[in-house]
Amino acid sequence: MHHWSLKQKPFRGLSLSVPAGSILAQDSWSWLHKAEWQRVWSDRLYSNIQVNHFGFGWPMVPNSDPATEPPRQDSGTSFVTGAGWGPFTFNRWKPHTTGQFNYYLPTSSGSHDLKIGWDMQIDERQFGRNSNSGAVRYLDNSSQDPARPHDVNEILFWSVPNFNYDRNTHVDFYFQDVWTVSDRLTLNAGVRFGSQRMAYLDSNNVPGGTCDAALGCIREVSDIDANVAATLPLLFGEGGQVSGSSIISWQYLAPRAGLTYDLTGEGSSVLKAYFGRYYNNMNTGLPNANPGGNKAVTYEFLDQNQNGLFDGVGELGERIGGSPGAGLGIERSAPVGTPVDPNTVVPHVDEYSVSGEHQVGADLGLRLSVVHKRQTGGWGRGSAMNIAQTRGTLTNVQQVPCPAACESAGFGGTTITVNGLPDGAPRSENIITNFPAEDSNWNWTTVSLGVNRRFRNNFFWNAYFDYQWRHEGRRASATTSPLATDPINEGWEAPVGPISLIQDLTNWQFKAAGRYVLPYDVGTAATFRLVSGFPWAPMLSIDIPNVGSKVIFLDDLNNRRSDTVSILDLRVDKEVVLGDSANIQFIFDLFNALNNASETNFIMRAGGAYRNTIEWIQGRTIGLSARLTF
């Protein structure tokens, strides 16, 4: 089997905070190849072996010229202007093979369904920042108090152009036994042995030069502004060849067990219980650990001539942070990557679940389940953690007045506790590791109640209600994507603000659906959904002593919630038979019949754009379609 698809998204990322001139256009191919061999060896033994390959090529192109419209982001409002920032070339390869043998074994103590198999894959990517948007992004801050011309504040440099290869090799073996003890009790148990090996391949990068995907890099020609091109070697070195190497490897065992028990022996009441351990997929490698990988560094931007543009190294103030070995005055004998803590472990989640199903009558069923998940060894998705700003080092505690931007969020005239670094302490000392233990043990508990009812052949309905308690880390960072439904990011960040990283939050949802067939086989259906809003809090961009500009929460998230969303969808359909072997179904849909217009995302940064809507539920929509079956 072979499959190719083309995705074209000329205005990817367009939203209230990302104007058309600042988008990055997507024009990417993806492909999937699959070969499968199935065989029945006997009436007890069956096998299924697959060899697959998945990949894509994804170049990103800005919509504006960075020479006349340099990339900017206002950390006070989260708005971006100028050319789209960070265009990349992203190529992915994922050869993958799986195999499973099933064997049925009857015994005097019950039957066994045995499974043994493997799951092996090489997850590799080539990810490079190209120079289509230049190498500089201006990090302005319109909420500065007092304000500065052009709102200049900080400046971010990328070591573009850059192409590097990262790889994660997975090798998993598993065994499972489903033991049917009796017609009332079934037990299952299994174990998966897993391993992941992180590595990088050869690369060749020349900051400020030009590179192509075949690793050819030169210094003579550059698409970058002359002042910036001259500065990049001073910040990142001359670059050159980097030989591939392994980084870190892990091996682990993941046990799983469960049971199903018929409480009455009549099949009307069933109890199920389950435990399973799941280890994180550590993605396509550790790009920050790759010496030939993307590098970045941030400085205070002095801008002495107040033109809002970079004119040379004399306009750089103190180094705010960045990749190891990046910055002025740093001796570099060879490219270096962010160090990896050898004690880093693969995070895992333990899942415990109990559920009960009961058939009240011939056509009425109830289901109640409780699922609890616990995460251990939280992970930053391969990003580096700034250990210079972890708990215990931010001892420069100060009370500062909430700036003028706080008025918009109702915090005008208040003071904020900020936690900075002592004078002279390094601002940036990064390492790839797990989150601190007290910040990484998250858990989630979900209770779900469902009911379904069939009155007769032409009428049925079902409904369920979920309620979830969440104990997790939330960062003062929110996506401005119009597609987000819970835009505040999970993860770890240094505790520079007054609000705890760990937040105890809740959400819930209710859904009911029904279908009724009228005379002449005209079908009618309705679906109603009621979903809680997401918890949120106002955020503020503020300068932290000896840390730099950071975004912090001004309040706990559970003190505010976005709009509750209620959506009613209706459908009418009619099927027409076309001869003996085909039929066509005509469908009329009315989506969002109640015309709900709840916000799904909005600006949370205190300032002039605070609470401006990014996206809302689209209005009442009619859909007409037809389905041909033959």
C-alpha positions as CSV (number, residue, x, y, z in Angstrom):
1,M,0.0,0.0,0.0
2,H,1.3,3.5,-0.9
3,H,-0.2,6.8,0.0
4,W,0.9,10.4,-0.8
5,S,-0.8,13.6,0.3
6,L,-0.2,17.3,-0.2
7,K,-1.0,19.9,2.4
8,Q,-1.1,23.6,1.3
9,K,-1.8,26.2,4.0
10,P,-0.8,29.6,2.6
11,F,-1.9,31.5,5.8
12,R,-0.9,29.0,8.5
13,G,-1.0,30.6,11.9
14,L,-3.2,33.6,10.9
15,S,-5.0,34.9,14.0
16,L,-5.7,38.1,15.9
17,S,-2.2,38.3,17.1
18,V,-0.5,37.1,13.9
19,P,-1.4,39.3,10.9
20,A,-1.2,38.1,7.3
21,G,2.2,39.6,6.7
22,S,3.6,37.6,9.6
23,I,2.4,34.1,8.7
24,L,4.6,31.2,7.5
25,A,3.1,29.4,4.5
26,Q,3.1,25.6,4.4
27,D,3.3,23.6,1.3
28,S,4.3,20.0,2.3
29,W,4.1,16.5,1.0
30,S,3.7,13.4,3.2
31,W,3.8,9.7,2.3
32,L,3.2,6.3,3.8
33,H,4.3,2.9,2.4
34,K,3.1,-0.3,4.0
35,A,3.7,-4.0,3.3
36,E,1.8,-6.6,5.4
37,W,2.0,-10.4,5.6
38,Q,-0.7,-12.4,7.4
39,R,-0.7,-16.1,7.8
40,V,-2.8,-18.7,9.5
41,W,-0.3,-21.5,10.5
42,S,-2.9,-23.7,12.2
43,D,-6.2,-23.5,13.9
44,R,-4.3,-22.2,16.9
45,L,-1.4,-20.1,15.5
46,Y,-1.8,-16.8,13.5
47,S,0.8,-14.2,12.6
48,N,0.8,-10.6,11.3
49,I,4.0,-8.9,10.2
50,Q,4.2,-5.3,8.8
51,V,6.9,-3.1,7.4
52,N,6.0,0.5,7.1
53,H,7.7,3.8,6.2
54,F,6.3,7.3,7.0
55,G,7.8,10.6,6.1
56,F,7.2,14.2,5.0
57,G,9.0,17.2,3.6
58,W,7.9,20.5,5.1
59,P,9.4,23.8,4.0
60,M,8.1,27.0,5.6
61,V,8.1,30.3,3.7
62,P,7.5,33.8,5.2
63,N,5.0,36.2,3.6
64,S,7.0,39.4,4.0
65,D,10.6,40.5,3.3
66,P,12.6,40.6,6.6
67,A,14.9,43.3,5.0
68,T,12.1,45.8,5.1
69,E,9.8,44.2,7.7
70,P,12.1,42.5,10.3
71,P,10.4,40.0,12.6
72,R,9.1,41.4,15.9
73,Q,7.2,40.2,18.9
74,D,5.7,42.4,21.6
75,S,6.0,40.4,24.8
76,G,3.6,42.9,26.4
77,T,0.7,41.9,24.2
78,S,2.0,38.7,22.5
79,F,1.3,40.4,19.1
80,V,3.8,39.7,16.3
81,T,4.7,42.0,13.3
82,G,7.1,41.9,10.4
83,A,8.1,38.8,8.5
84,G,7.1,35.4,10.0
85,W,9.7,34.2,12.5
86,G,11.6,30.9,12.4
87,P,10.9,29.5,8.9
88,F,12.3,26.0,8.8
89,T,12.9,23.1,6.5
90,F,11.6,19.9,8.2
91,N,12.2,16.4,6.7
92,R,11.1,13.3,8.5
93,W,11.8,9.6,8.0
94,K,10.2,6.8,10.1
95,P,10.9,3.2,9.0
96,H,8.8,1.0,11.2
97,T,8.3,-2.8,11.6
98,T,5.9,-4.7,13.8
99,G,5.2,-8.4,14.2
100,Q,2.7,-10.3,16.3
101,F,2.1,-14.0,16.8
102,N,-1.2,-15.1,18.4
103,Y,-1.5,-18.6,19.9
104,Y,-4.6,-20.2,21.4
105,L,-3.9,-22.7,24.2
106,P,-6.8,-24.6,25.8
107,T,-6.0,-26.2,29.2
108,S,-7.9,-27.9,32.0
109,S,-7.8,-24.6,34.0
110,G,-9.1,-22.4,31.2
111,S,-8.0,-21.2,27.8
112,H,-5.1,-18.8,27.1
113,D,-4.8,-16.3,24.2
114,L,-1.1,-15.7,24.0
115,K,0.5,-12.8,22.1
116,I,4.2,-12.2,21.5
117,G,5.6,-9.5,19.2
118,W,7.9,-6.7,18.5
119,D,7.7,-3.0,17.6
120,M,10.8,-1.4,16.1
121,Q,11.2,2.0,14.5
122,I,13.8,4.6,13.6
123,D,12.4,8.1,14.2
124,E,14.7,10.5,12.4
125,R,14.3,14.1,11.4
126,Q,16.3,16.8,9.6
127,F,15.2,20.1,11.1
128,G,16.9,23.3,10.0
129,R,16.2,27.0,10.5
130,N,16.7,28.6,7.1
131,S,17.5,32.3,6.6
132,N,14.4,33.3,4.8
133,S,13.3,35.6,7.7
134,G,16.8,36.6,8.7
135,A,18.6,35.7,11.9
136,V,17.2,38.3,14.3
137,R,13.9,38.8,16.1
138,Y,13.2,41.9,18.1
139,L,11.6,41.2,21.4
140,D,9.8,44.5,22.1
141,N,7.7,45.2,25.2
142,S,5.0,47.8,25.0
143,S,4.2,47.4,28.7
144,Q,7.5,48.8,29.8
145,D,7.2,51.5,32.4
146,P,8.4,54.0,31.5
147,A,8.0,53.4,27.7
148,R,10.9,53.5,25.3
149,P,11.0,54.5,21.6
150,H,10.1,51.5,19.4
151,D,9.4,49.6,22.6
152,V,12.8,47.9,22.2
153,N,13.8,45.6,25.0
154,E,15.6,42.4,23.9
155,I,17.0,40.9,20.8
156,L,17.1,37.2,19.8
157,F,19.7,35.7,17.4
158,W,19.4,32.3,15.6
159,S,22.5,30.6,14.1
160,V,20.9,30.3,10.7
161,P,21.1,28.7,8.2
162,N,21.1,25.4,10.0
163,F,20.4,21.8,9.1
164,N,21.0,18.9,11.4
165,Y,19.9,15.3,11.8
166,D,18.5,13.8,15.1
167,R,17.4,10.3,15.7
168,N,15.6,8.1,18.2
169,T,15.8,4.3,17.7
170,H,13.1,2.3,19.4
171,V,13.2,-1.4,20.0
172,D,10.3,-3.0,21.9
173,F,9.3,-6.6,22.6
174,Y,6.1,-7.6,24.4
175,F,4.2,-10.6,25.7
176,Q,0.5,-10.9,26.8
177,D,-1.7,-13.6,28.1
178,V,-5.5,-13.4,28.2
179,W,-6.6,-16.2,30.5
180,T,-10.3,-17.1,30.4
181,V,-10.5,-18.8,33.8
182,S,-14.3,-19.4,33.5
183,D,-17.3,-18.1,31.7
184,R,-17.4,-15.3,34.5
185,L,-13.7,-14.4,35.0
186,T,-11.1,-13.3,32.5
187,L,-7.6,-12.2,33.6
188,N,-5.0,-10.6,31.4
189,A,-1.4,-9.8,32.1
190,G,1.5,-8.6,30.0
191,V,4.9,-6.9,29.9
192,R,6.7,-4.7,27.4
193,F,10.4,-4.4,27.3
194,G,11.3,-1.1,25.7
195,S,14.4,0.8,24.8
196,Q,15.2,4.2,23.2
197,R,18.5,5.4,22.0
198,M,19.0,9.1,21.3
199,A,21.6,10.1,18.8
200,Y,22.5,12.7,16.1
201,L,24.1,12.3,12.7
202,D,26.8,14.2,10.8
203,S,26.0,17.9,10.1
204,N,27.8,20.9,8.7
205,N,26.6,24.4,9.6
206,V,28.1,27.9,9.0
207,P,26.2,30.7,10.8
208,G,25.7,33.6,8.5
209,G,26.6,31.6,5.4
210,T,24.4,29.5,3.3
211,C,23.7,25.8,3.6
212,D,21.6,23.4,1.6
213,A,19.9,20.2,2.7
214,A,22.8,18.2,1.3
215,L,25.0,19.7,4.1
216,G,27.0,22.0,1.7
217,C,27.8,25.2,3.6
218,I,29.8,28.2,2.5
219,R,30.6,31.7,4.0
220,E,30.8,33.8,0.8
221,V,27.1,34.4,0.3
222,S,24.4,35.2,2.8
223,D,20.8,36.2,2.6
224,I,21.1,38.0,6.0
225,D,21.6,41.7,6.7
226,A,25.3,42.6,6.6
227,N,25.5,43.8,10.3
228,V,23.8,40.6,11.5
229,A,25.8,38.3,9.2
230,A,29.1,39.8,10.6
231,T,27.8,39.3,14.1
232,L,26.7,35.7,13.9
233,P,30.3,34.2,13.8
234,L,31.1,36.3,16.9
235,L,28.0,34.8,18.7
236,F,28.1,31.2,17.4
237,G,31.6,30.6,16.0
238,E,32.6,29.7,12.5
239,G,30.7,26.4,12.6
240,G,31.9,23.5,10.5
241,Q,31.6,19.7,10.4
242,V,30.1,17.9,13.4
243,S,30.4,14.1,13.6
244,G,27.4,12.0,14.7
245,S,27.3,10.4,18.1
246,S,25.0,8.7,20.6
247,I,23.7,10.8,23.4
248,I,21.9,8.7,26.0
249,S,20.0,5.3,26.0
250,W,17.2,3.9,28.2
251,Q,15.8,0.5,28.8
252,Y,12.7,-0.2,30.9
253,L,9.9,-2.7,31.6
254,A,6.2,-1.8,31.5
255,P,3.9,-4.2,33.2
256,R,0.1,-4.3,32.6
257,A,-2.7,-6.4,34.2
258,G,-6.5,-6.4,34.2
259,L,-9.6,-8.5,34.9
260,T,-13.2,-8.8,33.7
261,Y,-15.7,-10.4,36.1
262,D,-19.4,-11.1,35.5
263,L,-21.0,-10.3,38.8
264,T,-24.3,-12.2,38.3
265,G,-23.3,-14.9,35.9
266,E,-26.0,-13.7,33.4
267,G,-23.9,-11.1,31.6
268,S,-26.0,-8.2,32.9
269,S,-23.5,-6.8,35.4
270,V,-19.8,-6.7,34.6
271,L,-16.8,-5.3,36.6
272,K,-13.6,-4.4,35.0
273,A,-10.3,-3.3,36.5
274,Y,-6.9,-2.4,34.9
275,F,-3.4,-1.3,35.7
276,G,-0.8,-0.3,33.1
277,R,2.5,1.6,32.9
278,Y,3.3,3.7,29.8
279,Y,6.7,5.2,29.0
280,N,6.9,8.4,27.0
281,N,8.0,8.4,23.4
282,M,11.0,10.8,23.6
283,N,10.2,12.0,20.1
284,T,12.9,12.3,17.3
285,G,15.9,12.8,19.5
286,L,17.4,15.6,21.6
287,P,18.0,18.5,19.2
288,N,19.4,20.8,21.8
289,A,22.1,18.3,22.7
290,N,23.3,18.1,19.1
291,P,26.4,20.3,18.7
292,G,25.4,21.0,15.1
293,G,21.9,21.8,16.1
294,N,20.0,25.1,16.2
295,K,21.6,27.7,18.5
296,A,20.1,30.8,19.9
297,V,21.1,33.6,22.3
298,T,19.2,36.6,23.7
299,Y,20.7,40.0,24.7
300,E,19.4,43.2,26.2
301,F,19.0,45.5,23.2
302,L,20.4,49.0,24.0
303,D,19.5,50.6,20.6
304,Q,21.5,53.8,21.4
305,N,20.4,55.6,18.2
306,Q,16.8,54.7,18.9
307,N,16.1,53.5,15.4
308,G,14.7,50.1,16.5
309,L,17.1,48.1,14.4
310,F,20.4,46.2,15.1
311,D,23.4,48.2,13.9
312,G,26.3,46.2,15.5
313,V,27.6,44.5,18.6
314,G,27.8,47.9,20.4
315,E,24.1,47.8,20.8
316,L,24.1,44.5,22.8
317,G,23.8,44.8,26.6
318,E,23.9,41.9,29.1
319,R,23.4,38.3,27.9
320,I,19.9,37.2,29.0
321,G,20.2,33.5,28.0
322,G,20.8,31.1,25.2
323,S,22.5,27.9,24.1
324,P,25.7,26.7,25.7
325,G,28.7,28.2,23.9
326,A,26.6,31.0,22.3
327,G,27.5,34.6,22.9
328,L,30.2,37.2,22.7
329,G,33.6,36.6,24.3
330,I,33.2,32.9,24.6
331,E,36.1,30.7,23.5
332,R,35.0,27.8,21.3
333,S,37.3,25.0,20.4
334,A,34.4,23.1,18.8
335,P,30.6,23.3,18.5
336,V,28.9,22.2,21.7
337,G,25.4,21.1,22.5
338,T,23.4,21.5,25.7
339,P,24.6,18.9,28.2
340,V,22.4,16.0,29.2
341,D,22.1,14.9,32.8
342,P,23.1,11.2,32.7
343,N,20.5,10.6,35.5
344,T,17.7,11.7,33.2
345,V,14.9,9.1,33.1
346,V,12.1,8.4,30.6
347,P,8.9,9.8,32.2
348,H,6.1,7.3,32.7
349,V,2.4,7.3,33.5
350,D,0.7,4.7,35.6
351,E,-2.9,4.2,34.8
352,Y,-5.5,2.7,37.2
353,S,-9.1,2.2,36.1
354,V,-12.2,0.6,37.5
355,S,-15.5,0.4,35.6
356,G,-18.8,-1.2,36.0
357,E,-21.5,-1.9,33.3
358,H,-25.1,-2.9,34.2
359,Q,-28.0,-3.7,31.9
360,V,-31.1,-2.4,33.7
361,G,-33.5,-3.8,31.2
362,A,-33.7,-5.2,27.8
363,D,-32.8,-1.9,26.2
364,L,-31.2,0.2,28.9
365,G,-27.6,0.1,29.9
366,L,-25.5,2.1,32.4
367,R,-21.8,2.5,32.7
368,L,-19.6,4.1,35.4
369,S,-15.9,4.3,35.3
370,V,-13.1,6.0,37.3
371,V,-9.6,6.5,35.7
372,H,-6.6,7.8,37.6
373,K,-3.3,8.6,35.9
374,R,-0.1,9.5,37.6
375,Q,3.0,10.9,35.9
376,T,6.5,10.5,37.3
377,G,9.7,12.2,36.0
378,G,8.1,15.1,34.0
379,W,9.8,16.0,30.8
380,G,10.3,19.2,28.8
381,R,9.8,17.6,25.4
382,G,13.5,17.6,24.8
383,S,14.0,21.2,25.7
384,A,16.7,22.4,28.0
385,M,15.9,23.5,31.6
386,N,17.5,26.6,33.0
387,I,19.1,25.3,36.2
388,A,20.3,28.8,37.0
389,Q,16.7,29.7,37.7
390,T,15.4,26.5,39.3
391,R,13.9,26.5,42.8
392,G,16.3,27.5,45.5
393,T,18.4,29.9,43.4
394,L,15.9,32.7,42.9
395,T,16.6,34.4,46.2
396,N,16.4,38.0,45.0
397,V,12.8,38.4,46.2
398,Q,11.3,41.9,45.6
399,Q,8.0,43.6,45.8
400,V,7.4,45.7,42.7
401,P,4.5,47.9,41.7
402,C,2.3,46.4,39.0
403,P,3.0,48.5,35.9
404,A,0.4,50.5,34.0
405,A,-0.6,47.5,31.9
406,C,-2.1,45.9,35.0
407,E,-5.0,48.4,35.0
408,S,-6.6,46.5,32.1
409,A,-6.7,43.2,34.1
410,G,-8.0,44.8,37.3
411,F,-4.6,44.7,39.1
412,G,-3.8,48.4,39.0
413,G,-2.3,49.8,42.1
414,T,-1.2,46.4,43.4
415,T,2.3,45.0,44.1
416,I,3.8,41.8,42.7
417,T,6.3,39.5,44.3
418,V,9.0,38.6,41.9
419,N,11.8,36.1,42.4
420,G,15.0,37.1,40.7
421,L,18.6,35.9,40.8
422,P,21.3,37.5,43.1
423,D,23.6,40.1,41.6
424,G,26.4,38.5,39.6
425,A,24.6,35.1,39.3
426,P,24.6,33.6,35.8
427,R,21.3,34.1,34.0
428,S,21.6,31.0,31.9
429,E,23.0,27.6,32.8
430,N,21.0,25.1,30.8
431,I,20.8,21.3,31.1
432,I,18.6,18.6,29.5
433,T,17.0,16.8,32.4
434,N,13.7,15.9,34.1
435,F,11.7,18.6,35.9
436,P,12.4,19.0,39.6
437,A,10.6,16.2,41.4
438,E,8.2,18.5,43.3
439,D,7.1,20.0,40.0
440,S,6.8,16.9,37.8
441,N,4.6,14.4,39.7
442,W,1.3,15.3,38.1
443,N,-2.0,13.3,38.2
444,W,-5.4,13.3,36.6
445,T,-8.7,11.6,37.8
446,T,-11.7,11.3,35.5
447,V,-15.1,10.0,36.5
448,S,-17.4,9.1,33.6
449,L,-21.1,8.1,33.6
450,G,-22.8,6.9,30.5
451,V,-26.3,5.7,29.6
452,N,-27.8,4.3,26.4
453,R,-31.4,3.4,25.6
454,R,-33.0,1.8,22.6
455,F,-36.8,2.1,22.6
456,R,-37.5,0.2,19.4
457,N,-35.8,-0.4,16.1
458,N,-36.3,3.1,14.8
459,F,-35.4,5.1,18.0
460,F,-32.4,5.2,20.3
461,W,-30.4,7.8,22.4
462,N,-27.3,7.8,24.5
463,A,-25.6,10.3,26.8
464,Y,-22.5,10.6,28.9
465,F,-21.0,13.0,31.5
466,D,-17.3,13.3,32.3
467,Y,-15.7,15.2,35.2
468,Q,-12.0,15.5,35.6
469,W,-9.6,16.8,38.3
470,R,-6.2,17.9,37.2
471,H,-3.0,18.4,39.3
472,E,-0.4,19.6,36.8
473,G,2.1,22.3,36.0
474,R,0.9,25.3,33.9
475,R,3.3,27.8,32.4
476,A,2.5,31.5,31.9
477,S,2.4,30.9,28.2
478,A,-0.7,30.7,26.0
479,T,-0.9,29.9,22.3
480,T,-2.7,32.4,20.1
481,S,-3.7,29.7,17.6
482,P,-7.4,30.0,16.7
483,L,-7.5,26.2,16.8
484,A,-6.7,25.9,20.5
485,T,-9.4,24.8,23.0
486,D,-7.3,25.1,26.2
487,P,-4.6,27.5,25.1
488,I,-2.5,27.7,28.3
489,N,0.5,25.5,28.0
490,E,1.4,22.7,30.4
491,G,5.1,22.3,31.4
492,W,7.7,23.6,33.7
493,E,9.1,27.1,34.1
494,A,11.3,28.8,36.7
495,P,9.2,30.1,39.6
496,V,10.0,33.8,39.0
497,G,6.4,35.0,39.7
498,P,4.0,34.9,42.7
499,I,1.8,32.0,41.4
500,S,2.6,28.4,42.0
501,L,3.6,26.3,39.0
502,I,1.3,23.4,40.1
503,Q,-2.3,24.2,39.6
504,D,-5.4,22.1,40.8
505,L,-8.0,22.5,38.0
506,T,-11.2,20.8,36.8
507,N,-13.1,20.4,33.6
508,W,-16.3,18.6,32.5
509,Q,-18.4,17.8,29.5
510,F,-21.8,16.4,28.7
511,K,-23.0,14.9,25.4
512,A,-26.3,13.5,24.3
513,A,-27.2,12.1,20.9
514,G,-30.3,10.5,19.5
515,R,-31.7,9.2,16.2
516,Y,-35.3,8.6,15.1
517,V,-36.5,7.1,11.8
518,L,-39.7,8.7,10.5
519,P,-42.1,7.1,8.0
520,Y,-40.7,6.6,4.5
521,D,-37.2,5.9,6.1
522,V,-36.5,9.6,6.7
523,G,-33.8,9.7,9.4
524,T,-33.6,12.5,12.0
525,A,-30.8,12.9,14.5
526,A,-29.6,15.4,17.1
527,T,-26.4,15.9,19.1
528,F,-26.1,18.2,22.0
529,R,-22.8,19.0,23.7
530,L,-22.2,21.1,26.8
531,V,-18.5,21.7,27.6
532,S,-17.0,23.6,30.5
533,G,-14.8,26.6,29.7
534,F,-11.0,26.4,30.3
535,P,-9.4,27.8,33.5
536,W,-7.2,30.9,32.8
537,A,-5.6,33.9,34.5
538,P,-4.3,37.2,33.3
539,M,-0.6,37.3,32.4
540,L,1.9,40.1,32.5
541,S,5.3,40.6,30.8
542,I,7.6,42.1,33.4
543,D,11.4,42.5,34.0
544,I,12.7,40.1,36.7
545,P,15.9,41.2,38.6
546,N,18.9,39.7,36.9
547,V,16.7,37.3,34.9
548,G,15.2,39.5,32.1
549,S,11.8,39.9,30.7
550,K,9.4,37.1,31.7
551,V,5.7,36.5,31.4
552,I,4.0,35.6,34.8
553,F,0.5,34.8,36.0
554,L,-1.1,37.5,38.1
555,D,-3.6,35.1,39.7
556,D,-4.4,31.4,40.1
557,L,-6.0,29.8,37.1
558,N,-9.0,28.3,39.0
559,N,-10.3,31.8,39.8
560,R,-11.5,32.3,36.2
561,R,-13.0,30.2,33.5
562,S,-13.8,30.9,29.8
563,D,-17.4,30.6,28.5
564,T,-19.3,27.4,28.8
565,V,-19.9,26.1,25.3
566,S,-23.2,24.6,24.2
567,I,-23.7,23.2,20.7
568,L,-26.7,21.6,19.1
569,D,-26.3,19.9,15.8
570,L,-29.3,18.6,13.8
571,R,-29.5,16.2,10.8
572,V,-32.1,14.9,8.3
573,D,-31.2,12.2,5.8
574,K,-32.9,10.1,3.2
575,E,-31.5,7.0,1.4
576,V,-32.5,6.2,-2.2
577,V,-31.9,2.8,-3.6
578,L,-30.2,2.7,-7.1
579,G,-30.8,-0.7,-8.5
580,D,-29.6,-3.9,-6.8
581,S,-26.1,-2.9,-5.9
582,A,-26.0,0.8,-5.0
583,N,-27.7,3.5,-3.0
584,I,-27.3,7.2,-2.4
585,Q,-27.9,9.0,0.9
586,F,-28.8,12.7,0.9
587,I,-27.9,14.5,4.1
588,F,-29.0,17.9,5.4
589,D,-27.0,19.2,8.5
590,L,-27.7,22.2,10.6
591,F,-24.6,22.8,12.7
592,N,-24.7,25.0,15.9
593,A,-28.4,25.4,15.6
594,L,-28.5,27.5,18.8
595,N,-26.0,29.9,17.2
596,N,-23.7,29.8,20.2
597,A,-20.8,32.3,19.9
598,S,-18.7,31.5,22.9
599,E,-15.0,32.5,22.8
600,T,-12.6,29.7,22.4
601,N,-9.4,31.8,22.7
602,F,-8.5,35.4,23.6
603,I,-5.6,37.6,24.6
604,M,-4.7,37.0,28.2
605,R,-1.7,39.4,28.4
606,A,-2.5,42.5,30.4
607,G,-2.3,45.6,28.3
608,G,-4.1,47.4,25.5
609,A,-5.2,44.1,23.8
610,Y,-6.3,42.4,26.9
611,R,-9.4,40.2,26.4
612,N,-9.5,40.8,22.7
613,T,-11.1,37.8,21.0
614,I,-8.9,35.5,18.9
615,E,-11.5,32.9,18.0
616,W,-15.1,32.0,18.8
617,I,-17.6,29.2,17.9
618,Q,-18.6,29.7,14.3
619,G,-22.2,30.7,13.7
620,R,-25.1,28.6,12.5
621,T,-24.1,26.7,9.4
622,I,-26.0,24.6,6.9
623,G,-24.3,21.5,5.3
624,L,-25.6,19.7,2.2
625,S,-24.0,16.4,1.2
626,A,-24.5,13.1,-0.5
627,R,-23.0,9.7,0.1
628,L,-22.9,7.0,-2.7
629,T,-22.5,3.4,-1.6
630,F,-22.0,0.6,-4.1
